[in-house]
């Protein structure tokens, strides 16, 4: 009879998250290009990339595998 094992979810679901200050985000004309570069650089990370829409025109990308976070778009005013 196989032994019953329980998955350790506490070690998996704990992340240190810091609030992003949208007022410090620079509005550059290369927003689309920098987003594409981030997406391609972290394409191999697969399900470890989290995308969160912040407002109507801001997107937060977080690669948990690489511990990298970037915000794309102009700051909310």
N, CA, C and O atoms as a Maestro MAE file, in Angstrom:
{
 s_m_m2io_version
 :::
 2.0.0
}

f_m_ct {
 s_m_title
 :::
 protein
 m_atom[308] {
  # First column is atom index #
  i_m_mmod_type
  r_m_x_coord
  r_m_y_coord
  r_m_z_coord
  i_m_residue_number
  s_m_chain_name
  s_m_pdb_residue_name
  s_m_pdb_atom_name
  i_m_atomic_number
  :::
  1 25 0.843 -1.184 0.000 1 A "UNK " " N  " 7
  2 3 0.000 0.000 0.000 1 A "UNK " " CA " 6
  3 2 0.887 1.245 0.000 1 A "UNK " " C  " 6
  4 15 1.768 1.369 0.851 1 A "UNK " " O  " 8
  5 25 0.668 2.173 -0.944 2 A "UNK " " N  " 7
  6 3 1.507 3.382 -1.009 2 A "UNK " " CA " 6
  7 2 1.265 4.291 0.199 2 A "UNK " " C  " 6
  8 15 0.154 4.385 0.720 2 A "UNK " " O  " 8
  9 25 2.336 4.952 0.621 3 A "UNK " " N  " 7
  10 3 2.205 5.888 1.739 3 A "UNK " " CA " 6
  11 2 1.557 7.184 1.269 3 A "UNK " " C  " 6
  12 15 1.734 7.601 0.125 3 A "UNK " " O  " 8
  13 25 0.810 7.811 2.159 4 A "UNK " " N  " 7
  14 3 0.150 9.070 1.831 4 A "UNK " " CA " 6
  15 2 1.092 10.212 2.158 4 A "UNK " " C  " 6
  16 15 1.647 10.275 3.255 4 A "UNK " " O  " 8
  17 25 1.273 11.120 1.201 5 A "UNK " " N  " 7
  18 3 2.148 12.269 1.394 5 A "UNK " " CA " 6
  19 2 1.369 13.536 1.111 5 A "UNK " " C  " 6
  20 15 0.477 13.555 0.263 5 A "UNK " " O  " 8
  21 25 1.710 14.586 1.818 6 A "UNK " " N  " 7
  22 3 1.052 15.874 1.658 6 A "UNK " " CA " 6
  23 2 2.053 16.860 1.064 6 A "UNK " " C  " 6
  24 15 3.201 16.925 1.504 6 A "UNK " " O  " 8
  25 25 1.626 17.616 0.079 7 A "UNK " " N  " 7
  26 3 2.497 18.609 -0.548 7 A "UNK " " CA " 6
  27 2 2.767 19.765 0.407 7 A "UNK " " C  " 6
  28 15 1.879 20.186 1.147 7 A "UNK " " O  " 8
  29 25 3.989 20.272 0.387 8 A "UNK " " N  " 7
  30 3 4.369 21.423 1.206 8 A "UNK " " CA " 6
  31 2 4.030 22.696 0.441 8 A "UNK " " C  " 6
  32 15 4.850 23.190 -0.334 8 A "UNK " " O  " 8
  33 25 2.826 23.233 0.650 9 A "UNK " " N  " 7
  34 3 2.421 24.433 -0.081 9 A "UNK " " CA " 6
  35 2 2.897 25.712 0.588 9 A "UNK " " C  " 6
  36 15 2.968 26.750 -0.070 9 A "UNK " " O  " 8
  37 25 3.225 25.671 1.868 10 A "UNK " " N  " 7
  38 3 3.654 26.890 2.556 10 A "UNK " " CA " 6
  39 2 4.979 27.400 2.003 10 A "UNK " " C  " 6
  40 15 5.174 28.611 1.902 10 A "UNK " " O  " 8
  41 25 5.878 26.514 1.649 11 A "UNK " " N  " 7
  42 3 7.156 26.930 1.089 11 A "UNK " " CA " 6
  43 2 7.043 27.409 -0.339 11 A "UNK " " C  " 6
  44 15 7.942 28.090 -0.833 11 A "UNK " " O  " 8
  45 25 5.967 27.070 -1.009 12 A "UNK " " N  " 7
  46 3 5.801 27.412 -2.415 12 A "UNK " " CA " 6
  47 2 5.039 28.720 -2.604 12 A "UNK " " C  " 6
  48 15 5.350 29.474 -3.526 12 A "UNK " " O  " 8
  49 25 4.066 29.006 -1.771 13 A "UNK " " N  " 7
  50 3 3.188 30.146 -2.006 13 A "UNK " " CA " 6
  51 2 3.604 31.427 -1.289 13 A "UNK " " C  " 6
  52 15 2.882 32.422 -1.360 13 A "UNK " " O  " 8
  53 25 4.733 31.433 -0.609 14 A "UNK " " N  " 7
  54 3 5.166 32.637 0.101 14 A "UNK " " CA " 6
  55 2 6.129 33.450 -0.761 14 A "UNK " " C  " 6
  56 15 7.180 32.948 -1.160 14 A "UNK " " O  " 8
  57 25 5.777 34.697 -1.050 15 A "UNK " " N  " 7
  58 3 6.625 35.593 -1.829 15 A "UNK " " CA " 6
  59 2 6.759 36.913 -1.094 15 A "UNK " " C  " 6
  60 15 5.810 37.368 -0.455 15 A "UNK " " O  " 8
  61 25 7.914 37.526 -1.177 16 A "UNK " " N  " 7
  62 3 8.101 38.866 -0.632 16 A "UNK " " CA " 6
  63 2 7.718 39.847 -1.727 16 A "UNK " " C  " 6
  64 15 8.398 39.929 -2.750 16 A "UNK " " O  " 8
  65 25 6.642 40.589 -1.529 17 A "UNK " " N  " 7
  66 3 6.130 41.504 -2.548 17 A "UNK " " CA " 6
  67 2 6.200 42.917 -2.014 17 A "UNK " " C  " 6
  68 15 5.808 43.180 -0.877 17 A "UNK " " O  " 8
  69 25 6.704 43.832 -2.841 18 A "UNK " " N  " 7
  70 3 6.763 45.243 -2.481 18 A "UNK " " CA " 6
  71 2 5.810 46.016 -3.381 18 A "UNK " " C  " 6
  72 15 5.672 45.698 -4.562 18 A "UNK " " O  " 8
  73 25 5.159 47.022 -2.833 19 A "UNK " " N  " 7
  74 3 4.245 47.865 -3.591 19 A "UNK " " CA " 6
  75 2 5.056 48.711 -4.584 19 A "UNK " " C  " 6
  76 15 6.084 49.285 -4.227 19 A "UNK " " O  " 8
  77 25 4.586 48.776 -5.813 20 A "UNK " " N  " 7
  78 3 5.248 49.555 -6.854 20 A "UNK " " CA " 6
  79 2 4.732 50.983 -6.829 20 A "UNK " " C  " 6
  80 15 3.521 51.208 -6.822 20 A "UNK " " O  " 8
  81 25 5.643 51.947 -6.814 21 A "UNK " " N  " 7
  82 3 5.278 53.362 -6.848 21 A "UNK " " CA " 6
  83 2 5.181 53.789 -8.312 21 A "UNK " " C  " 6
  84 15 6.204 53.984 -8.969 21 A "UNK " " O  " 8
  85 25 3.963 53.934 -8.825 22 A "UNK " " N  " 7
  86 3 3.748 54.281 -10.226 22 A "UNK " " CA " 6
  87 2 4.228 55.675 -10.595 22 A "UNK " " C  " 6
  88 15 4.433 55.951 -11.777 22 A "UNK " " O  " 8
  89 25 4.416 56.567 -9.620 23 A "UNK " " N  " 7
  90 3 4.858 57.927 -9.927 23 A "UNK " " CA " 6
  91 2 6.322 57.963 -10.364 23 A "UNK " " C  " 6
  92 15 6.766 58.948 -10.954 23 A "UNK " " O  " 8
  93 25 7.081 56.893 -10.077 24 A "UNK " " N  " 7
  94 3 8.493 56.881 -10.462 24 A "UNK " " CA " 6
  95 2 8.742 56.226 -11.819 24 A "UNK " " C  " 6
  96 15 9.888 56.124 -12.256 24 A "UNK " " O  " 8
  97 25 7.675 55.781 -12.489 25 A "UNK " " N  " 7
  98 3 7.823 55.128 -13.779 25 A "UNK " " CA " 6
  99 2 8.000 56.192 -14.854 25 A "UNK " " C  " 6
  100 15 7.212 57.133 -14.950 25 A "UNK " " O  " 8
  101 25 9.038 56.029 -15.653 26 A "UNK " " N  " 7
  102 3 9.283 56.988 -16.733 26 A "UNK " " CA " 6
  103 2 8.444 56.612 -17.949 26 A "UNK " " C  " 6
  104 15 8.286 55.434 -18.267 26 A "UNK " " O  " 8
  105 25 7.918 57.612 -18.613 27 A "UNK " " N  " 7
  106 3 7.153 57.389 -19.835 27 A "UNK " " CA " 6
  107 2 8.092 57.562 -21.018 27 A "UNK " " C  " 6
  108 15 8.430 58.683 -21.400 27 A "UNK " " O  " 8
  109 25 8.503 56.456 -21.585 28 A "UNK " " N  " 7
  110 3 9.411 56.519 -22.729 28 A "UNK " " CA " 6
  111 2 8.662 56.143 -23.995 28 A "UNK " " C  " 6
  112 15 7.606 55.512 -23.941 28 A "UNK " " O  " 8
  113 25 9.209 56.529 -25.119 29 A "UNK " " N  " 7
  114 3 8.576 56.191 -26.392 29 A "UNK " " CA " 6
  115 2 8.838 54.739 -26.767 29 A "UNK " " C  " 6
  116 15 8.238 54.231 -27.715 29 A "UNK " " O  " 8
  117 25 9.719 54.067 -26.044 30 A "UNK " " N  " 7
  118 3 10.062 52.679 -26.345 30 A "UNK " " CA " 6
  119 2 9.312 51.687 -25.461 30 A "UNK " " C  " 6
  120 15 9.790 50.576 -25.233 30 A "UNK " " O  " 8
  121 25 8.129 52.084 -24.957 31 A "UNK " " N  " 7
  122 3 7.368 51.218 -24.052 31 A "UNK " " CA " 6
  123 2 7.068 49.868 -24.671 31 A "UNK " " C  " 6
  124 15 7.290 48.833 -24.042 31 A "UNK " " O  " 8
  125 25 6.566 49.864 -25.892 32 A "UNK " " N  " 7
  126 3 6.226 48.616 -26.559 32 A "UNK " " CA " 6
  127 2 7.440 47.739 -26.777 32 A "UNK " " C  " 6
  128 15 7.367 46.519 -26.635 32 A "UNK " " O  " 8
  129 25 8.557 48.359 -27.123 33 A "UNK " " N  " 7
  130 3 9.785 47.604 -27.362 33 A "UNK " " CA " 6
  131 2 10.333 47.018 -26.064 33 A "UNK " " C  " 6
  132 15 10.795 45.877 -26.051 33 A "UNK " " O  " 8
  133 25 10.287 47.776 -24.978 34 A "UNK " " N  " 7
  134 3 10.794 47.257 -23.708 34 A "UNK " " CA " 6
  135 2 9.900 46.136 -23.177 34 A "UNK " " C  " 6
  136 15 10.393 45.194 -22.557 34 A "UNK " " O  " 8
  137 25 8.584 46.230 -23.416 35 A "UNK " " N  " 7
  138 3 7.683 45.152 -23.020 35 A "UNK " " CA " 6
  139 2 7.980 43.889 -23.821 35 A "UNK " " C  " 6
  140 15 8.011 42.790 -23.268 35 A "UNK " " O  " 8
  141 25 8.198 44.048 -25.122 36 A "UNK " " N  " 7
  142 3 8.523 42.904 -25.966 36 A "UNK " " CA " 6
  143 2 9.853 42.275 -25.547 36 A "UNK " " C  " 6
  144 15 9.986 41.052 -25.528 36 A "UNK " " O  " 8
  145 25 10.828 43.110 -25.213 37 A "UNK " " N  " 7
  146 3 12.128 42.589 -24.775 37 A "UNK " " CA " 6
  147 2 11.987 41.805 -23.468 37 A "UNK " " C  " 6
  148 15 12.591 40.742 -23.319 37 A "UNK " " O  " 8
  149 25 11.205 42.314 -22.530 38 A "UNK " " N  " 7
  150 3 10.973 41.603 -21.273 38 A "UNK " " CA " 6
  151 2 10.283 40.268 -21.538 38 A "UNK " " C  " 6
  152 15 10.677 39.238 -20.993 38 A "UNK " " O  " 8
  153 25 9.258 40.295 -22.371 39 A "UNK " " N  " 7
  154 3 8.503 39.076 -22.670 39 A "UNK " " CA " 6
  155 2 9.381 38.021 -23.315 39 A "UNK " " C  " 6
  156 15 9.306 36.847 -22.952 39 A "UNK " " O  " 8
  157 25 10.203 38.416 -24.256 40 A "UNK " " N  " 7
  158 3 11.089 37.460 -24.926 40 A "UNK " " CA " 6
  159 2 12.186 36.958 -23.987 40 A "UNK " " C  " 6
  160 15 12.544 35.780 -24.021 40 A "UNK " " O  " 8
  161 25 12.714 37.840 -23.159 41 A "UNK " " N  " 7
  162 3 13.785 37.446 -22.237 41 A "UNK " " CA " 6
  163 2 13.298 36.427 -21.214 41 A "UNK " " C  " 6
  164 15 14.081 35.610 -20.729 41 A "UNK " " O  " 8
  165 25 12.004 36.472 -20.882 42 A "UNK " " N  " 7
  166 3 11.466 35.590 -19.851 42 A "UNK " " CA " 6
  167 2 10.496 34.553 -20.416 42 A "UNK " " C  " 6
  168 15 9.738 33.938 -19.665 42 A "UNK " " O  " 8
  169 25 10.517 34.358 -21.728 43 A "UNK " " N  " 7
  170 3 9.617 33.384 -22.358 43 A "UNK " " CA " 6
  171 2 9.878 31.967 -21.851 43 A "UNK " " C  " 6
  172 15 8.940 31.184 -21.700 43 A "UNK " " O  " 8
  173 25 11.119 31.635 -21.592 44 A "UNK " " N  " 7
  174 3 11.453 30.295 -21.113 44 A "UNK " " CA " 6
  175 2 10.992 30.065 -19.669 44 A "UNK " " C  " 6
  176 15 10.929 28.921 -19.218 44 A "UNK " " O  " 8
  177 25 10.674 31.121 -18.954 45 A "UNK " " N  " 7
  178 3 10.232 30.994 -17.556 45 A "UNK " " CA " 6
  179 2 8.790 30.500 -17.460 45 A "UNK " " C  " 6
  180 15 8.352 30.056 -16.399 45 A "UNK " " O  " 8
  181 25 8.060 30.578 -18.560 46 A "UNK " " N  " 7
  182 3 6.713 30.008 -18.651 46 A "UNK " " CA " 6
  183 2 5.742 30.518 -17.609 46 A "UNK " " C  " 6
  184 15 5.475 31.717 -17.527 46 A "UNK " " O  " 8
  185 25 5.210 29.596 -16.807 47 A "UNK " " N  " 7
  186 3 4.181 29.927 -15.825 47 A "UNK " " CA " 6
  187 2 4.705 30.730 -14.644 47 A "UNK " " C  " 6
  188 15 3.932 31.108 -13.763 47 A "UNK " " O  " 8
  189 25 5.995 30.993 -14.613 48 A "UNK " " N  " 7
  190 3 6.566 31.779 -13.514 48 A "UNK " " CA " 6
  191 2 6.488 33.280 -13.775 48 A "UNK " " C  " 6
  192 15 6.942 34.073 -12.950 48 A "UNK " " O  " 8
  193 25 5.911 33.683 -14.924 49 A "UNK " " N  " 7
  194 3 5.746 35.100 -15.243 49 A "UNK " " CA " 6
  195 2 4.306 35.494 -14.950 49 A "UNK " " C  " 6
  196 15 3.362 34.900 -15.470 49 A "UNK " " O  " 8
  197 25 4.160 36.510 -14.105 50 A "UNK " " N  " 7
  198 3 2.850 37.004 -13.702 50 A "UNK " " CA " 6
  199 2 2.629 38.373 -14.333 50 A "UNK " " C  " 6
  200 15 3.504 39.238 -14.279 50 A "UNK " " O  " 8
  201 25 1.454 38.565 -14.931 51 A "UNK " " N  " 7
  202 3 1.117 39.837 -15.572 51 A "UNK " " CA " 6
  203 2 -0.096 40.409 -14.858 51 A "UNK " " C  " 6
  204 15 -1.117 39.738 -14.713 51 A "UNK " " O  " 8
  205 25 0.025 41.662 -14.411 52 A "UNK " " N  " 7
  206 3 -1.065 42.311 -13.683 52 A "UNK " " CA " 6
  207 2 -1.335 43.671 -14.314 52 A "UNK " " C  " 6
  208 15 -0.419 44.474 -14.489 52 A "UNK " " O  " 8
  209 25 -2.585 43.922 -14.650 53 A "UNK " " N  " 7
  210 3 -2.968 45.239 -15.174 53 A "UNK " " CA " 6
  211 2 -3.213 46.157 -13.993 53 A "UNK " " C  " 6
  212 15 -3.979 45.832 -13.087 53 A "UNK " " O  " 8
  213 25 -2.547 47.321 -14.013 54 A "UNK " " N  " 7
  214 3 -2.684 48.321 -12.958 54 A "UNK " " CA " 6
  215 2 -3.290 49.563 -13.610 54 A "UNK " " C  " 6
  216 15 -2.581 50.333 -14.259 54 A "UNK " " O  " 8
  217 25 -4.570 49.756 -13.442 55 A "UNK " " N  " 7
  218 3 -5.241 50.870 -14.107 55 A "UNK " " CA " 6
  219 2 -5.489 50.546 -15.571 55 A "UNK " " C  " 6
  220 15 -5.394 49.391 -15.987 55 A "UNK " " O  " 8
  221 25 -5.805 51.570 -16.346 56 A "UNK " " N  " 7
  222 3 -6.129 51.365 -17.758 56 A "UNK " " CA " 6
  223 2 -4.901 51.268 -18.653 56 A "UNK " " C  " 6
  224 15 -4.939 50.589 -19.679 56 A "UNK " " O  " 8
  225 25 -3.805 51.940 -18.275 57 A "UNK " " N  " 7
  226 3 -2.673 52.048 -19.194 57 A "UNK " " CA " 6
  227 2 -1.352 51.570 -18.596 57 A "UNK " " C  " 6
  228 15 -0.292 51.886 -19.136 57 A "UNK " " O  " 8
  229 25 -1.387 50.819 -17.498 58 A "UNK " " N  " 7
  230 3 -0.155 50.371 -16.862 58 A "UNK " " CA " 6
  231 2 -0.203 48.855 -16.680 58 A "UNK " " C  " 6
  232 15 -1.235 48.289 -16.320 58 A "UNK " " O  " 8
  233 25 0.935 48.211 -16.937 59 A "UNK " " N  " 7
  234 3 1.036 46.768 -16.839 59 A "UNK " " CA " 6
  235 2 2.263 46.409 -16.015 59 A "UNK " " C  " 6
  236 15 3.357 46.911 -16.271 59 A "UNK " " O  " 8
  237 25 2.081 45.536 -15.023 60 A "UNK " " N  " 7
  238 3 3.178 45.080 -14.190 60 A "UNK " " CA " 6
  239 2 3.515 43.654 -14.602 60 A "UNK " " C  " 6
  240 15 2.634 42.795 -14.654 60 A "UNK " " O  " 8
  241 25 4.777 43.402 -14.894 61 A "UNK " " N  " 7
  242 3 5.255 42.067 -15.258 61 A "UNK " " CA " 6
  243 2 6.223 41.621 -14.182 61 A "UNK " " C  " 6
  244 15 7.149 42.352 -13.832 61 A "UNK " " O  " 8
  245 25 6.011 40.399 -13.644 62 A "UNK " " N  " 7
  246 3 6.857 39.885 -12.580 62 A "UNK " " CA " 6
  247 2 7.284 38.479 -12.936 62 A "UNK " " C  " 6
  248 15 6.445 37.589 -13.071 62 A "UNK " " O  " 8
  249 25 8.579 38.271 -13.088 63 A "UNK " " N  " 7
  250 3 9.122 36.940 -13.327 63 A "UNK " " CA " 6
  251 2 9.606 36.403 -11.985 63 A "UNK " " C  " 6
  252 15 10.638 36.828 -11.467 63 A "UNK " " O  " 8
  253 25 8.846 35.465 -11.434 64 A "UNK " " N  " 7
  254 3 9.188 34.906 -10.130 64 A "UNK " " CA " 6
  255 2 10.428 34.014 -10.202 64 A "UNK " " C  " 6
  256 15 11.156 33.888 -9.218 64 A "UNK " " O  " 8
  257 25 10.671 33.403 -11.350 65 A "UNK " " N  " 7
  258 3 11.839 32.539 -11.504 65 A "UNK " " CA " 6
  259 2 13.132 33.346 -11.458 65 A "UNK " " C  " 6
  260 15 14.131 32.891 -10.901 65 A "UNK " " O  " 8
  261 25 13.115 34.533 -12.036 66 A "UNK " " N  " 7
  262 3 14.317 35.380 -12.105 66 A "UNK " " CA " 6
  263 2 14.323 36.482 -11.045 66 A "UNK " " C  " 6
  264 15 15.318 37.192 -10.902 66 A "UNK " " O  " 8
  265 25 13.236 36.632 -10.310 67 A "UNK " " N  " 7
  266 3 13.087 37.689 -9.303 67 A "UNK " " CA " 6
  267 2 13.245 39.071 -9.926 67 A "UNK " " C  " 6
  268 15 13.966 39.923 -9.407 67 A "UNK " " O  " 8
  269 25 12.551 39.278 -11.059 68 A "UNK " " N  " 7
  270 3 12.602 40.552 -11.785 68 A "UNK " " CA " 6
  271 2 11.177 41.083 -11.937 68 A "UNK " " C  " 6
  272 15 10.257 40.334 -12.266 68 A "UNK " " O  " 8
  273 25 11.007 42.385 -11.692 69 A "UNK " " N  " 7
  274 3 9.701 43.016 -11.849 69 A "UNK " " CA " 6
  275 2 9.884 44.316 -12.626 69 A "UNK " " C  " 6
  276 15 10.786 45.105 -12.343 69 A "UNK " " O  " 8
  277 25 9.007 44.524 -13.615 70 A "UNK " " N  " 7
  278 3 9.021 45.759 -14.395 70 A "UNK " " CA " 6
  279 2 7.607 46.262 -14.571 70 A "UNK " " C  " 6
  280 15 6.659 45.478 -14.615 70 A "UNK " " O  " 8
  281 25 7.465 47.585 -14.674 71 A "UNK " " N  " 7
  282 3 6.180 48.218 -14.900 71 A "UNK " " CA " 6
  283 2 6.246 48.920 -16.243 71 A "UNK " " C  " 6
  284 15 7.203 49.639 -16.531 71 A "UNK " " O  " 8
  285 25 5.230 48.711 -17.062 72 A "UNK " " N  " 7
  286 3 5.180 49.302 -18.408 72 A "UNK " " CA " 6
  287 2 3.968 50.219 -18.514 72 A "UNK " " C  " 6
  288 15 2.875 49.876 -18.062 72 A "UNK " " O  " 8
  289 25 4.170 51.381 -19.112 73 A "UNK " " N  " 7
  290 3 3.094 52.332 -19.303 73 A "UNK " " CA " 6
  291 2 3.310 53.587 -18.508 73 A "UNK " " C  " 6
  292 15 4.168 53.631 -17.627 73 A "UNK " " O  " 8
  293 25 2.536 54.616 -18.811 74 A "UNK " " N  " 7
  294 3 2.662 55.883 -18.079 74 A "UNK " " CA " 6
  295 2 2.088 55.762 -16.677 74 A "UNK " " C  " 6
  296 15 1.204 54.937 -16.444 74 A "UNK " " O  " 8
  297 25 2.574 56.569 -15.738 75 A "UNK " " N  " 7
  298 3 2.024 56.528 -14.372 75 A "UNK " " CA " 6
  299 2 0.597 57.077 -14.344 75 A "UNK " " C  " 6
  300 15 0.237 57.941 -15.143 75 A "UNK " " O  " 8
  301 25 -0.208 56.565 -13.413 76 A "UNK " " N  " 7
  302 3 -1.562 57.094 -13.222 76 A "UNK " " CA " 6
  303 2 -1.473 58.506 -12.677 76 A "UNK " " C  " 6
  304 15 -0.606 58.798 -11.854 76 A "UNK " " O  " 8
  305 25 -2.347 59.377 -13.117 77 A "UNK " " N  " 7
  306 3 -2.346 60.761 -12.616 77 A "UNK " " CA " 6
  307 2 -3.666 61.080 -12.014 77 A "UNK " " C  " 6
  308 15 -3.873 62.195 -11.534 77 A "UNK " " O  " 8
  :::
 }
 m_bond[307] {
  # First column is bond index #
  i_m_from
  i_m_to
  i_m_order
  :::
  1 1 2 1
  2 2 3 1
  3 3 4 2
  4 3 5 1
  5 5 6 1
  6 6 7 1
  7 7 8 2
  8 7 9 1
  9 9 10 1
  10 10 11 1
  11 11 12 2
  12 11 13 1
  13 13 14 1
  14 14 15 1
  15 15 16 2
  16 15 17 1
  17 17 18 1
  18 18 19 1
  19 19 20 2
  20 19 21 1
  21 21 22 1
  22 22 23 1
  23 23 24 2
  24 23 25 1
  25 25 26 1
  26 26 27 1
  27 27 28 2
  28 27 29 1
  29 29 30 1
  30 30 31 1
  31 31 32 2
  32 31 33 1
  33 33 34 1
  34 34 35 1
  35 35 36 2
  36 35 37 1
  37 37 38 1
  38 38 39 1
  39 39 40 2
  40 39 41 1
  41 41 42 1
  42 42 43 1
  43 43 44 2
  44 43 45 1
  45 45 46 1
  46 46 47 1
  47 47 48 2
  48 47 49 1
  49 49 50 1
  50 50 51 1
  51 51 52 2
  52 51 53 1
  53 53 54 1
  54 54 55 1
  55 55 56 2
  56 55 57 1
  57 57 58 1
  58 58 59 1
  59 59 60 2
  60 59 61 1
  61 61 62 1
  62 62 63 1
  63 63 64 2
  64 63 65 1
  65 65 66 1
  66 66 67 1
  67 67 68 2
  68 67 69 1
  69 69 70 1
  70 70 71 1
  71 71 72 2
  72 71 73 1
  73 73 74 1
  74 74 75 1
  75 75 76 2
  76 75 77 1
  77 77 78 1
  78 78 79 1
  79 79 80 2
  80 79 81 1
  81 81 82 1
  82 82 83 1
  83 83 84 2
  84 83 85 1
  85 85 86 1
  86 86 87 1
  87 87 88 2
  88 87 89 1
  89 89 90 1
  90 90 91 1
  91 91 92 2
  92 91 93 1
  93 93 94 1
  94 94 95 1
  95 95 96 2
  96 95 97 1
  97 97 98 1
  98 98 99 1
  99 99 100 2
  100 99 101 1
  101 101 102 1
  102 102 103 1
  103 103 104 2
  104 103 105 1
  105 105 106 1
  106 106 107 1
  107 107 108 2
  108 107 109 1
  109 109 110 1
  110 110 111 1
  111 111 112 2
  112 111 113 1
  113 113 114 1
  114 114 115 1
  115 115 116 2
  116 115 117 1
  117 117 118 1
  118 118 119 1
  119 119 120 2
  120 119 121 1
  121 121 122 1
  122 122 123 1
  123 123 124 2
  124 123 125 1
  125 125 126 1
  126 126 127 1
  127 127 128 2
  128 127 129 1
  129 129 130 1
  130 130 131 1
  131 131 132 2
  132 131 133 1
  133 133 134 1
  134 134 135 1
  135 135 136 2
  136 135 137 1
  137 137 138 1
  138 138 139 1
  139 139 140 2
  140 139 141 1
  141 141 142 1
  142 142 143 1
  143 143 144 2
  144 143 145 1
  145 145 146 1
  146 146 147 1
  147 147 148 2
  148 147 149 1
  149 149 150 1
  150 150 151 1
  151 151 152 2
  152 151 153 1
  153 153 154 1
  154 154 155 1
  155 155 156 2
  156 155 157 1
  157 157 158 1
  158 158 159 1
  159 159 160 2
  160 159 161 1
  161 161 162 1
  162 162 163 1
  163 163 164 2
  164 163 165 1
  165 165 166 1
  166 166 167 1
  167 167 168 2
  168 167 169 1
  169 169 170 1
  170 170 171 1
  171 171 172 2
  172 171 173 1
  173 173 174 1
  174 174 175 1
  175 175 176 2
  176 175 177 1
  177 177 178 1
  178 178 179 1
  179 179 180 2
  180 179 181 1
  181 181 182 1
  182 182 183 1
  183 183 184 2
  184 183 185 1
  185 185 186 1
  186 186 187 1
  187 187 188 2
  188 187 189 1
  189 189 190 1
  190 190 191 1
  191 191 192 2
  192 191 193 1
  193 193 194 1
  194 194 195 1
  195 195 196 2
  196 195 197 1
  197 197 198 1
  198 198 199 1
  199 199 200 2
  200 199 201 1
  201 201 202 1
  202 202 203 1
  203 203 204 2
  204 203 205 1
  205 205 206 1
  206 206 207 1
  207 207 208 2
  208 207 209 1
  209 209 210 1
  210 210 211 1
  211 211 212 2
  212 211 213 1
  213 213 214 1
  214 214 215 1
  215 215 216 2
  216 215 217 1
  217 217 218 1
  218 218 219 1
  219 219 220 2
  220 219 221 1
  221 221 222 1
  222 222 223 1
  223 223 224 2
  224 223 225 1
  225 225 226 1
  226 226 227 1
  227 227 228 2
  228 227 229 1
  229 229 230 1
  230 230 231 1
  231 231 232 2
  232 231 233 1
  233 233 234 1
  234 234 235 1
  235 235 236 2
  236 235 237 1
  237 237 238 1
  238 238 239 1
  239 239 240 2
  240 239 241 1
  241 241 242 1
  242 242 243 1
  243 243 244 2
  244 243 245 1
  245 245 246 1
  246 246 247 1
  247 247 248 2
  248 247 249 1
  249 249 250 1
  250 250 251 1
  251 251 252 2
  252 251 253 1
  253 253 254 1
  254 254 255 1
  255 255 256 2
  256 255 257 1
  257 257 258 1
  258 258 259 1
  259 259 260 2
  260 259 261 1
  261 261 262 1
  262 262 263 1
  263 263 264 2
  264 263 265 1
  265 265 266 1
  266 266 267 1
  267 267 268 2
  268 267 269 1
  269 269 270 1
  270 270 271 1
  271 271 272 2
  272 271 273 1
  273 273 274 1
  274 274 275 1
  275 275 276 2
  276 275 277 1
  277 277 278 1
  278 278 279 1
  279 279 280 2
  280 279 281 1
  281 281 282 1
  282 282 283 1
  283 283 284 2
  284 283 285 1
  285 285 286 1
  286 286 287 1
  287 287 288 2
  288 287 289 1
  289 289 290 1
  290 290 291 1
  291 291 292 2
  292 291 293 1
  293 293 294 1
  294 294 295 1
  295 295 296 2
  296 295 297 1
  297 297 298 1
  298 298 299 1
  299 299 300 2
  300 299 301 1
  301 301 302 1
  302 302 303 1
  303 303 304 2
  304 303 305 1
  305 305 306 1
  306 306 307 1
  307 307 308 2
  :::
 }
}
